[in-house]
Amino acid sequence: MSAGTATVFDPTGFELPDGQRRVLRWTLYIGYFALVAGVFHGLAQALSYAQIDILKYFPFLESYYQGLTVHGVTNALILTFSFSNAFLPLMISRALSQKLVSSLLWTSFILMVLGNVLVFYAVTTNQASVLYTAYAPLQAHWSFYVGLVLIVVSTWVALLNMIIVYRRWRGAHPDVRVPLLAFISLASYAMWFLASLPIAVSFLGFLIPWSLGLIDKVDPLLNRTLFWFTGHAIVYAWLLPAYVSWYALVPRQAGGKLMSDTLTRFVFILFLLLSIPTGFHHQYTDPGISTGMKAVHAVLTFGVFFPSLATAFSVVAALEMGGRARGGRGLLGWIRRLPWGDASLTAQILAMVTFVFGGITGLINASYTLNLVIHNTSWIPGHFHMTVGSAVGLTLVGVAYWLIPYLTGRQLWGRGLALASSWVYTIGVLIFARGMSSAGLEGMPRRTYMAQAPYYQSQWDLGGMLTGIGGTLMFLGIIFFFIVIVATILVGKKGAAPKDIPWSESLHGPVSEGWAPRLDRIGVWSLVAVVLILIAYSPWFVSNLPPRLISPGFSIW
Amino acid sequence: MKVEHFEKAFLSLGALLLLAGLGALLYGSIGAHIHLPGNVGQVDPAVVRTTAPFDQPGLRQVGPNEYEAVILGQTWNFLPSELRVPVGADVRFIGTSADVIHGLNIEGTRVNMMLIPGQISSMTYRFDEPGEHLIICHEYCGAAHHSMFGRVVAVNQLTEGDLVGSGSALAESGVYFDSEGNLVCEDIVGTGTELFQTQGCAGCHSLPSANASGNIGPPLDQVAANAAQRITDASYTSSAETPDDYIRESIMTPAAHVVDGYPNAMPAPQSLSDAEVEVLVQMLLAVSGQ
């Protein structure tokens, strides 16, 4: 059984210049460093639910909620967007055999660094303990909002880079369908660009002027609505790069093939269309929004579940093809024959397994009436640690296990420890989520310093304990990951790294007739997405504009 | 080919599953009358404390078997902090926030709504059996978020004092200044301690006599001596000259002097009368040794 990640020989002789590889590498390092920096307080939170208070061992933190802000910002925002800013441009560059635009690559990197510096300043000086959702009228220091804006702008610059590369390629290949890997990478960031506009309006139009004292008051519900206008789609902006890996790279790593080129493109177009007009399902319990609008978003949210169902089928089919090609027999025998010794593949298969539960719990959250039972209880973090916290997180870990060697030219160090990292993390997250979910059903709130809550209930004991045990395992898994990556960068064996990305062939390749080629017109589909967004959101905005500027800022932490 | 066959079957079943789910939602919201909070109305948070019905939070009867329970969320407690409601009646919970966004989840029920400044939230619920339920603030609202909670007690028979305007509200606790400016209060320590607990002080400060163990602000068990000492400190630059003044100033304008090692996180009180502030000051002096 081969343990290394499969690679293809370069069909075009294209290699990304060393200078560009270096920028991509450092962009990734920011993200993976943010991951590790954020899990320390993650451990403190999990133990707090188990009534074990380790906050006193964090002398540089002034409060639990300062640490909770660090956890959310680093793990949900900086990790994911640093990864995407490196991974998606690399994918399009490799898929089209085109160099990236160096000036834009540097601009994106520098904006990401500056954004991080500002956010780091605001959070470490305890001037921004507003959590990553930054709900007004809690008011952070301006550097927090400006820093986050710079991070978002860095993603726009990365998208611009991808578009220019695509157009250059299109100029030289006018009559060919764009390769799948390039298409899905571009579709992912195109969706995110549309999705990011509402939060940009909220930050640039209201929160930044307000934090600078240029305006006195803001409209809390308007800013909250703009946040969730972006906020559900942001989840898909984190998830789609992981899907790029699952669709286009994982089949090769498993020894199989991508099932259908057309279905894959169709899935990404559905995400482009349906990810954004669904935000009210995060606001089912909010006042000031009619139940009819909430119902419309509920239906659309069920719609966006469909492409994920299609993904489940495609990805498992690709794995099965791989397992059977490697000699697997019988209904389930192919599972055993998958290359479980490959740390990169194993992490991503485990990410898919946890995502089954993440998807089911997500459907429950979206269920209009059922949401009343679980809204803002610990059920919610139980759910999203099985989506962003493992479907995305573990995929990013798994991709690192080939991508860091590919970009550094060094062999992965400590394959055993790398394998252990994803197994320990997966077992941890399943125990953690079991605890969070069950205690949440019994009313335990999320985002709460439970170790110090005077109203703590003994019915939460079991859930809290499982949360603590699972969270500790998750923490260990990420520490193992950190050791493997640092050791790979510093002492990994030179020259024994993969020479190319593990991109996959398709069982059913692209077709040139019928309706399928129309899927490629991302610009047109983006316009359709805008129409859907207008239908889903404009009634609310029409009746809530102009803003009711009623709330002064509160910095009470 | 086989795989396309499975693909079609899987996707069709998936679509059916989603449609069945939507059907269940339709049944739940229309057939079983499970309603979400909607667009009920707006209120200006700057004047919410003097705007009906939030000027008098609590339970009132509005029909033969119908009640309204008005709750005001503020940092870091609910007003009122305890509500007694009748079993078997429709209770319409009406809430808003006086400052930042709070959550209101009545544990063990489906009453779960956000309290957003400027917006009025409302949900109706019928308690089928007697019992006590926590009201939990489940949205992060600042330093003492984890100490923000209240209680709903469902009872078979309401008593007179359970309804607004019948003597239970603190506004009618009999604390006032008489025409000569003297504080009138029958039991300063008892009333002050109750205020300390219901106004959210206990969430952040420790005070053994009030059974409070908050650790976000400075402890108050020695506040009389501490106050006397602090006004002589070089770092103290505000204007209080006596311990009374210092404590009063610390309540009314918390940012005037922030004790070393603690965050500048205390909100100024927004629902206390001058007489109630005086009761708190005298209570604190009394229980801390003066």
Interface residues (C-beta under 8 A of the other chain):
Chain A: E62 S63 Y64 Y65 L68 N126 L131 Y135 P137 L138 D219 P220 L221 R224 M259 S260 L263 Q283 Y284 T285 D286 P287 G288 I289 S290 T291 K294 A295 A298 V299 F302 G303 F305 F306 L309 A310 F313 A317 L363 S367 Y368 T369 L370 N371 L372 V373 H375 N376 T377 E442 G443 P445 R446 R447 T448 Y449 M450 Q452 A453 P454 Y455 Q457 L507 R548 I550 S551 F554 S555 I556 W557
Chain B: V3 F6 E7 F10 L11 G14 A15 L18 G21 L22 A24 L25 G28 S29 A32 I34 H35 L36 P37 G38 N39 V40 Q42 D44 P45 A46 T75 T96 D99 V100 I101 G103 N105 E107 G108 R110 V111 N112 M113 M114 L115 I116 P117 G118 Q119 I120 S121 S122 L134 I136 C137 H138 E139 Y140 C141 G142 A143 H145 H146 S147 F149 G203 S213 N215 I216 P263 N264 A265 M266 P267
